[in-house]
Amino acid sequence: MSQRSVMVFDGARKTARATAVVRSGQGRVRINGLLLESIPNYLQREIMITPLRLAGDIRYKVDVDVDVEGGGVMGQAYAAAIAISRALVGFTRSAELKRRLIQYDRHLLAGDSRRTEPKKFGGPGPRRRYQKSFR
């Protein structure tokens, strides 16, 4: 375990930003003040709990408080998962955990740089064009 008592890590997905504060504890994970287990959306909860499941028993040695803002609900879930992953790896300095996370999904540590392509003129979106009629 780390010599420091509190460490701060961040994660981002699209326009969502998450900050994770990790300290020694009993395994409590709070997202914006709510316990992770009490988040009502099942898919969001599963995305955020993935790094904890991969961590195994390490998760019961630390408490993680995550503050998330911006973006949509799924972007926030992925940003929180990235912040939790980085917090667990950074706090424990475990090469085995880092290898396990990268093997499962590289984006849990490296992030995902994809963004929405901006709309262009002459159509309803970035690629599709308005239909022409030659009658």
N, C-alpha and C positions, 0 to 999 in steps of 0.2 A: 504494500500500500504506500501511498504518497506521504511525505512528511508534512505537507501543507494541509491545513484543515478545510479550506474552502478554495475552490477553483471555478473559473467561469469559462464557458465555451459557447460558440454560436453555430447556427445552422441557417441555411436559406434555401428556399425553393420558389422560383418566379419572384413575386413581390412580397412573399411572406418571410418574416424574419423571426428567428427564435433564439433566445438566450437561455442557456442551462447553467444553473449554479449547483455544483456537486460538493457534498461533504460526507464525512463518515456518518453512518446511521443504520437504520434497520430495513431499508429497502422501500421507503415511501417515495412515490413519484407523483408530483403535482404539476398539472398543466393549468396555467393561469389561476392558481389557487384551488382547483378541483383535483381530487384524487383521480389518477388515471383510470382506475376501475369504475369510477362513477360517470365517465363520459358516455352520454346516451347513444351517440352514433357508433354502431358496431364496427364499420369499416375504418373509421378514424382511429378508434381504440386499437384495432388490430395492427394498423400501420405503426402506431407509436409504441406498441408493446414488443414489436419484432426485435429491436436491438436488445431488450431486456431478456427475452427468451434465449437469444443466442449467447448472452453473457453467462447464463447458468447461475451458479451460486454467488458469483461476484455481485449480482444485483441486490442481494440481501445485506451487503456490507456498506452500501452508500444510499444517501437520500439525494434525490434530484428534483430541483424546482425549475420549471421551464416557463418562461414568459414568451408568448407568441403574439405577433400583431401583423396586420397587413394581409393581402391576398385573400383567397377563398378558403373554405374549410379543408379541402384536400391538400392545398398548398401548405396550409398551416400544419397539417398532420405530418407531411413529409419533412417540413422544416424542423418540427419538434423531434422527429425520429433521427434526423441528422445530428441535431444538437445533443441528444441523449447518447448516440453512438460515440461522438467525439468526446463527450464528458466521461463516459466509462473507460474508453481507451486512454485518454489523457490522464485521468485520475489514478488509474491502476497501473499504467505503463506496461500493460500486458501485450506482448507480441502475439501470443496465441489468440487472444480475443480479437486483435486487429486482423489477423489472418482469417479467422472465422467470419468476421463481418464482411471483409472484402470478397471472400469466396461466395458468400450468400448473395450479396448485392453491393457492388463497388460504390454505388451512389449513396450508401449509408455513411460513408466517410468522405468521399470526394465531392459530393454534391452533383447537381444536374444543371448544366448551363443553358438548356433549351429555353427559349422564350417564344411568345406568340409573335408571328410575323405581322407587321403593320398593314393596314388596309391600303390599297392603291386605287388610283382613279380609274374610271371606266368599268367598274364592277362592284359587286356587293362585298367583296372580301379581297384578300391579298392575291389570289390566283384566278378565281372564276371571273368571267366577263359577262356583261349583260348580253342577252341574246339579240341577234339581228334578224330582221325579217326582210326578205327580198321580194315580197308580193306586191 
